Amino acid sequence: MIRIRFVSLVLLFSFITLTAFTASAQMPRERVLSAQPAEELFWAPSVIIQPSSTQINRGNLDFTIQHAFGLLSGGVKSLYGLDDPANIRFGLDYGVNDRIAVGVGRSRYNKTFDWRTKVLLRGSSQLKVNAFSNVAIETVEDGRDLDQRLSYYTGLILSRKISGRLFVQVMPAWSHFNLVEINDFLDGSIEEESNDHMVLGVAMRYQHSNRVSVLVDYLPVFGDRSDNTNNVLSFGLDLEAGGHVFQMFFSTTQWITPQHAVSKSKRSITSRDFGFGFNVHRRFSGPSRN
């Protein structure tokens, strides 16, 4: 069964990749230089789940659509997860100046709004250091008070160019939820969530060509964690096309905000049961500076 699922994953990914390559080849080859600086180590403000070191320049606006579908194991009956309920996030990020960017987004799961800030602490074509922080509030009506709905994710992003094609990133981070659940089951077992998670995010981009890169995004938790949860692994492709960046990926989580991904994801990497997703980033350039 595992082998069949894995073969289905490979076939679906191959089909989507071929379609994307064809579409990319038909798109204009002109790159918007102000929207995609050559010195950036990653092409979009997010790797897949975790934020990247890419900074939005002053006056620029990045509009993001993120979409995570259900499990591939649903097979043809659920169109490999595409028919299942999906998590969707719409986001806007704005460059206050060349070192500070702020953003806001809204996810379908738990009707979550998030506000985030990214600050460039050190930047060059070889090494970048950023500070990232967000706060999210779940607005689904379930009787919780305002402060009980809040969660946070904060950390440092350190990215480096290893070679002309390979770029890596690590992100030590801390996730916190003000209120967590303790569930008692009929069999006497107890499932308890943790308020805090310590994470060391790892990401990689391998540039296959000027328009195509391979992405890996891994979020391991160290120390205490919520019961019956697992580390999150995502992998996919970056497709750059004149001001747009398309990301197609497979992931072991449907959660999009990083604090939810590290604290609530229950899919196991070893089961090879992934879900398909895609992100679309559209950069709008601000007025030119003379």
Backbone hydrogen bonds, N-H to C=O, Kabsch-Sander energy under -0.5 kcal/mol:
donor,donor_aa,acceptor,acceptor_aa,energy
5,R,1,M,-2.4
6,F,2,I,-2.3
7,V,3,R,-2.5
8,S,4,I,-2.4
9,L,5,R,-2.2
10,V,6,F,-2.3
11,L,7,V,-2.5
12,L,8,S,-2.5
13,F,9,L,-2.6
14,S,10,V,-2.4
15,F,11,L,-2.2
16,I,12,L,-2.4
17,T,13,F,-2.5
18,L,14,S,-2.4
19,T,15,F,-2.2
20,A,16,I,-2.6
21,F,17,T,-2.7
22,T,18,L,-1.9
23,A,19,T,-2.3
24,S,20,A,-2.9
25,A,21,F,-2.1
26,Q,22,T,-1.1
27,M,23,A,-0.7
27,M,24,S,-0.8
33,L,31,R,-1.2
35,A,32,V,-0.7
36,Q,32,V,-1.6
40,E,37,P,-1.3
47,V,50,Q,-2.7
52,S,45,P,-2.9
59,G,95,G,-3.1
60,N,57,N,-2.2
61,L,284,F,-2.7
62,D,93,D,-3.0
63,F,61,L,-0.5
63,F,282,R,-2.7
64,T,91,G,-2.8
65,I,280,V,-2.2
66,Q,89,R,-2.8
67,H,278,F,-2.5
68,A,87,N,-2.7
69,F,276,F,-2.9
70,G,81,G,-2.2
72,L,274,F,-2.7
74,G,71,L,-1.2
75,G,72,L,-2.2
77,K,74,G,-0.5
78,S,74,G,-0.7
78,S,75,G,-0.8
79,L,76,V,-1.5
80,Y,75,G,-4.2
82,L,79,L,-1.6
83,D,78,S,-2.6
84,D,81,G,-0.6
87,N,68,A,-2.3
89,R,66,Q,-2.6
90,F,106,R,-1.9
91,G,64,T,-2.5
92,L,104,V,-2.7
93,D,62,D,-2.2
94,Y,102,V,-3.5
95,G,60,N,-2.4
96,V,94,Y,-1.0
96,V,100,I,-1.5
97,N,100,I,-1.6
101,A,118,K,-2.4
102,V,94,Y,-2.4
103,G,116,R,-2.4
104,V,92,L,-2.4
105,G,114,D,-2.3
106,R,90,F,-2.1
107,S,112,T,-3.4
108,R,88,I,-2.1
111,K,108,R,-2.3
112,T,107,S,-0.9
112,T,109,Y,-1.0
113,F,137,I,-2.5
114,D,105,G,-2.4
115,W,135,V,-2.6
116,R,103,G,-2.4
117,T,133,S,-2.8
118,K,101,A,-2.5
119,V,131,A,-2.8
120,L,99,R,-2.9
121,L,119,V,-0.7
121,L,129,V,-2.8
122,R,129,V,-1.9
124,S,127,L,-1.2
128,K,159,S,-2.5
129,V,122,R,-2.8
130,N,157,I,-2.6
131,A,119,V,-2.6
132,F,155,G,-2.8
133,S,117,T,-2.1
134,N,153,Y,-2.1
135,V,115,W,-2.4
136,A,151,S,-2.7
137,I,113,F,-2.8
138,E,149,R,-1.5
139,T,110,N,-0.9
139,T,111,K,-1.7
139,T,137,I,-0.5
140,V,110,N,-1.3
142,D,140,V,-0.9
149,R,145,D,-0.6
149,R,146,L,-1.4
150,L,147,D,-0.7
151,S,136,A,-2.0
152,Y,176,H,-2.7
153,Y,134,N,-1.7
154,T,174,W,-2.1
155,G,132,F,-2.4
156,L,172,P,-1.7
157,I,130,N,-3.2
158,L,156,L,-0.6
158,L,170,V,-2.8
159,S,128,K,-2.4
159,S,157,I,-0.5
160,R,168,V,-2.6
161,K,126,Q,-2.5
162,I,160,R,-0.7
162,I,166,L,-2.2
163,S,166,L,-1.7
167,F,205,R,-2.3
168,V,160,R,-2.4
169,Q,203,A,-2.3
170,V,158,L,-2.7
171,M,201,G,-2.7
173,A,199,V,-2.9
174,W,154,T,-2.6
175,S,197,H,-2.6
176,H,152,Y,-2.1
177,F,195,N,-2.0
178,N,150,L,-2.1
183,N,191,E,-3.1
185,F,189,S,-2.6
188,G,185,F,-2.0
191,E,183,N,-2.7
192,E,190,I,-0.5
193,E,181,E,-2.3
197,H,175,S,-2.1
198,M,222,F,-0.8
199,V,173,A,-2.7
199,V,197,H,-0.5
200,L,220,P,-1.8
201,G,171,M,-2.5
202,V,218,Y,-2.9
203,A,169,Q,-2.7
204,M,216,V,-2.2
205,R,167,F,-3.0
206,Y,214,V,-2.6
207,Q,165,R,-3.2
207,Q,205,R,-0.6
208,H,206,Y,-0.9
208,H,212,V,-1.4
209,S,212,V,-2.2
213,S,238,D,-2.1
214,V,206,Y,-3.0
215,L,236,G,-2.8
216,V,204,M,-1.9
217,D,234,S,-3.1
218,Y,202,V,-3.1
219,L,232,V,-2.7
222,F,198,M,-2.9
227,D,192,E,-2.6
229,T,226,S,-1.1
230,N,265,S,-2.8
232,V,219,L,-1.3
234,S,217,D,-2.6
235,F,250,F,-2.2
236,G,215,L,-2.1
237,L,248,M,-2.8
238,D,213,S,-2.8
239,L,246,F,-2.9
240,E,211,R,-2.5
241,A,244,H,-2.8
244,H,241,A,-1.1
245,V,281,H,-2.3
246,F,239,L,-2.9
247,Q,279,N,-3.1
248,M,237,L,-1.7
249,F,277,G,-2.6
250,F,235,F,-2.7
251,S,275,G,-2.5
252,T,233,L,-1.5
260,H,257,T,-0.6
261,A,257,T,-2.0
262,V,258,P,-2.3
263,S,259,Q,-1.1
264,K,260,H,-2.0
265,S,261,A,-0.9
267,R,252,T,-0.6
272,R,269,I,-1.5
273,D,268,S,-0.8
274,F,272,R,-1.0
275,G,251,S,-2.5
276,F,70,G,-0.7
277,G,249,F,-2.3
278,F,67,H,-2.4
279,N,247,Q,-2.8
280,V,65,I,-2.6
281,H,245,V,-2.7
282,R,63,F,-2.6
283,R,243,G,-2.2
283,R,281,H,-0.5
284,F,61,L,-3.6
285,S,283,R,-0.5
